[in-house]
Each structure stands twice: as structure tokens, then as C-alpha cells.
Amino acid sequence: MITVRRVIEFAAALSVVALAFHAGAQEASGASKKPFEPVPGMPGKDSVWVPTPFVTLEKMYDLAKLTKNDFVMDLGSGDGRAIIVAAKRGAPGLGIEWNQDLVDLSNKLAAQAGVSHLAKFERGDMFAADISKASVLGLFMLPDQLAKLTPKFLAMKPGSRIAVNGFGIPGWTIDQTEKATGDCGSWCTAHLYIVPAPVAGTWRLGDGELALTQSFQMLTGTLTAGGKSMPITGRLNGEEITFTAGDAQYNGRVAGNSMSGQVGGKPWSATKK
Ligand SMILES: C[S@@+](CC[C@H](N)C(=O)[O-])C[C@H]1O[C@@H](n2cnc3c(N)ncnc32)[C@H](O)[C@@H]1O
């Protein structure tokens, strides 16, 4: 229900300003050729432009624990603010935006902010973008767009962070949510998702077998050892794995086709079958 209301709010932001945009567009096409000024709600390829408030962007990057060693991307980067704010924190980044006027404006605003060396922008389709270099995404898009991009999100390096404004990624339990305070109107909520390591499948664990079913960062399955089978539940935080089998709590780290850690103060390790 909440998501439906948010989508309606998003859509409403758009139609309310549609007339203003129309008037603005007419003016822009006039003889005076004023510099391009985006208007919230103006149409884009697959969604309109509504900017993320600056305080919300800061909250998104606080949740993501953004550092200078990250590489940030925004898909549908609008006026470039998500990339420019990250660059002001020292992190390089790339915004992909369909509207060339917004790309040009982003480059201008990055130059004004003195971060052109870090903040780059390209005209392109967000669904075709290569996000494999990104360690952090700063996003503001509709749930169906987030859903469409989810396979790409899950293919990012485990531990990559996806910080989103407002809408959640359908089906993926949010790792952390916080509200920005200050000038953020209806868009104050920042959500964080941490890309989990892929672990679904069967693993040899000591003399036993660990069968894991994975839904995003959530794990279920069975541990079979000594002729006994017990259900397990667990969770991933990037490459960190925890699961419980009976009274035993396993903690460890995944590294591709192997994982290892501690259970009851003793080491354990597993390899993918
Ligand atoms: C809701 S705005 C978000 C702007 C920016 N990310 C922010 O948080 O301020 C969505 C942006 O996506 C752009 N857009 C829509 N469809 C797109 C597509 N298929 N590829 C690239 N950009 C797109 C729009 O032009 C708009 O600037």
C-alpha cells in the first residue's frame, strides 16, 4: 500500500508540474534561448525527472559508508547531483542519463562544484549501462525499474552497496533504512541494500553436506551429517555468512567456491560441489 501511495505521489509530482514544464519548454524554444533549466516532473525516457533532496543523498551515502575508494554510479542521473555529492566526498563516479540537456547541465554543475575530475556523465539508457565497475549505486527510480535492474544488481561484486531514495527493491529485504531530516519534503527515506555473495547450491562441509537455497541475502536449507539432516536458516552480509543449524551458530566468509569460519569456537570450512 505504501509503495502504491509513493508511486502515486511520484506520478502526481509530475502532472502537477506538467503545465509549468510545458510553459518552460515553450519559452526555451523561443528566440531568447534561455539556458536549460530542468523542472521537476519533466518527462524522461522511462520516467520523469524528480531530484533527490541533498539531505537524502547525504543520508544514502552515510548508510553506504561511502569512501574515496568507491566508484559510484547513478542510473538516470538527472542533473548529476548524486554523482556530484559523492565526488564532493572524494569518490569518483559516473552518471548515466538519457536526456542530453541533463547530461550537459550535470557537467556544468560538476565544473562549478570543482569536481569535474571525479564526476563524469554519459548519455545512455540505464537498462543498457555496464555497472560492473560500481561499488556503490545511488539511485532514485520506480519499483518496476528497480525490479528490472535487479539481476544486474545481484551480479555486482559481493559487498557492493545500493543506496536508494524512497522506493524499495521489490522482493529484497532492506538491510538498513534511515530518514533524513531537513529540506527533503516527501523524499526523506534512504534505504541500503548490500549485494550478497551467491551461495545457492550444495557444499561439502566437513564430512557432511550443506544444501543452500538463497533469496537475496536470506538463506534456508539443510545440513546433513552423520546420517542426520537438520534445517538451517541464515543470512549474508556481502561475503559474510551466518547460519544456524540446531544449536550451532556458524559464522564465516565466502570466497567464491569456498567458505570458512568459526562454529562453537572451532574452525569450519566448506567447498562448493
Ligand atoms: C527520478 S529522476 C532521478 C534523478 C537523479 N537520479 C536524482 O536522484 O536526483 C529519473 C531520471 O532518470 C532519467 N531516465 C528515465 N529513463 C531513463 C533511461 N531509460 N535511461 C537513462 N535515464 C533515464 C530521467 O530523465 C530522470 O532524469
The ligand as a Tripos MOL2 file, in Angstrom:
@<TRIPOS>MOLECULE
LIG
   27    29     1     0     0
SMALL
NO_CHARGES

@<TRIPOS>ATOM
      1 C1         13.5060   10.3250  -10.7020 C.3       1 LIG1
      2 S1         14.7580   11.0950  -11.6750 S.3       1 LIG1
      3 C2         16.1730   10.8090  -10.6560 C.3       1 LIG1
      4 C3         17.2910   11.7740  -10.9030 C.3       1 LIG1
      5 C4         18.5250   11.5470  -10.0570 C.3       1 LIG1
      6 N1         18.9160   10.1570  -10.0330 N.3       1 LIG1
      7 C5         18.3200   12.0230   -8.6530 C.2       1 LIG1
      8 O1         18.2390   11.1850   -7.7550 O.co2     1 LIG1
      9 O2         18.2200   13.2380   -8.4450 O.co2     1 LIG1
     10 C6         14.8930    9.8910  -13.0070 C.3       1 LIG1
     11 C7         15.8670   10.2840  -14.1150 C.3       1 LIG1
     12 O3         16.0010    9.1680  -14.9950 O.3       1 LIG1
     13 C8         16.0760    9.6390  -16.3310 C.3       1 LIG1
     14 N2         15.6830    8.4970  -17.1810 N.ar      1 LIG1
     15 C9         14.4680    7.9840  -17.3900 C.ar      1 LIG1
     16 N3         14.5260    6.8820  -18.1620 N.ar      1 LIG1
     17 C10        15.8400    6.6770  -18.4390 C.ar      1 LIG1
     18 C11        16.5600    5.6940  -19.1660 C.ar      1 LIG1
     19 N4         15.9490    4.6590  -19.7550 N.pl3     1 LIG1
     20 N5         17.8950    5.7840  -19.2310 N.ar      1 LIG1
     21 C12        18.5510    6.8190  -18.6490 C.ar      1 LIG1
     22 N6         17.9250    7.7950  -17.9520 N.ar      1 LIG1
     23 C13        16.5820    7.7240  -17.8350 C.ar      1 LIG1
     24 C14        15.1520   10.8150  -16.3640 C.3       1 LIG1
     25 O4         15.4610   11.6790  -17.4530 O.3       1 LIG1
     26 C15        15.4230   11.4330  -14.9880 C.3       1 LIG1
     27 O5         16.4640   12.3710  -15.0650 O.3       1 LIG1
@<TRIPOS>BOND
     1     1     2 1
     2     2     3 1
     3     2    10 1
     4     3     4 1
     5     4     5 1
     6     5     6 1
     7     5     7 1
     8     7     8 2
     9     7     9 1
    10    10    11 1
    11    11    12 1
    12    11    26 1
    13    12    13 1
    14    13    14 1
    15    13    24 1
    16    14    15 ar
    17    14    23 ar
    18    15    16 ar
    19    16    17 ar
    20    17    18 ar
    21    17    23 ar
    22    18    19 1
    23    18    20 ar
    24    20    21 ar
    25    21    22 ar
    26    22    23 ar
    27    24    25 1
    28    24    26 1
    29    26    27 1
@<TRIPOS>SUBSTRUCTURE
     1 LIG1         1 GROUP 0 **** ****
